[in-house]
Amino acid sequence: MDDQADGRAQDAPRVPVCYRHPDRETGVRCTRCERPICPECMVDASVGFQC
C-alpha cells in the first residue's frame, strides 16, 4: 500500500517519545544521556533537564 494513499506523508518527521513512557511525545532530551524525556521524568539541573 502506498503511504500517501492512506493520508500519511512519506517522509513526515517523527516526534520523539519518552524512553520510559513510550506513549508520551516530547521535545526535551536529558542533558546527560541525550534520551528523550517527558515532564514526569525531568529533574531540573543547572545545565538543563536530566532523567
C-alpha angles and dihedrals in degrees: 000000000000113000092221092052092066094047100261121122113238096229102028113156113253118228112227118243129213111271090223097040108035092183092065122081117214142174096200125094130196110257091220105045101016092228117141113258135189124225091265091058096045121110113190111238134174090254098045129281127336133188 
